[in-house]
């Protein structure tokens, strides 16, 4: 099940990266920023899903360089469950959409 989850998310991210290919010629910096943000958000989403599966007391999963995300996003992700009552994985899915 975990391999299927990772595979589905990998396919989705791959498609989004492919869809941004046409804009790369005219907006290379924006495309690079989009791609890096997408991969970071997907990494946090996958790690959060694994944390959720492991339950309380899990040692947090390693994610790709989250320092590349802006402070507003990092604060929201920190607070989304405790302050806002959102499921972190679902919130990340909405951010990616």
N, C-alpha and C positions, 0 to 999 in steps of 0.2 A: 504494500500500500504506500509506503514512504517513497519507494522508487517510482511508483506511478505518479505521485504528487510532484516529485522533483521533475520528472519527465514532462508533465503537463505544463508546469511553470516555465521550464526551459524552452519548450516549444513556443509558448506565448511570448516570452522575451525575445526569442529568435525572430519571430514574425514581426514584432514591433521594431526591432533593429533593422530588419530588411525593408520595412515600409519607410523608414527614414532615409534610405539610400538615395532617393531622388533629390532630396533637399541638401545633400552633402556638398554638391558642387557650388551651390549659391550661398549656403549658410554653414560652413564647416564648423565654426566654433559652437554654434547653437546645437547642431547635430551631435557633436561630441559631448556637450554638457547634458543633452537629453539622454544619450546612451549611457553615460556614466551614472546619472541619477537613476535611470531605469534599473540598471544592474544592482546598484546599491539597495534600492527599495525592494527588489526581488530577493536579494540576499537576506535582508532584515525580515522579510515576510517568511521565507523558508525557515530561518532560525527561530522566529516566533512560533511558527507552527510546530516545530520540533520541541520547543519549550512547553507548549501547550500539551503535546502528547505525553511528555515526560512527567508533567504534573508539578506540584509544589515542591520546592527544594531542589529543582533542577539547576544545574550550574550554568545557565545561559549559554547559548550557542555562539560560536564565533561567526561574525559577519564581515563582509568586505567593507573596508574603509568608510565607516559612517561619518567620519569628519568631513567628507565631501558633501554631506547634506546640510542645508541651511539650518540655523538655530531654531527657527520657528517650527520646522518639521521635526527636529529632534525633541523639542519640548512637547509637541503634540504626541509623539510616539511614547514619550516617557509617561505622559499623563492620560493617554486615551482610555485606558482601562479603569484606573483608580478614580480619576476626576470626572471623566465623561461617561463612563460605563460602556464603552465600546469594546468589542473584541478586536484586539490588535491586528490579527491576521486579516479580518474583514476590512478594517480601516485601511490597511496597506493595499489591499486589492482595489479599493475605491480610489486611493491615491494614484495607483498605476493606470486605472482606467481613464 
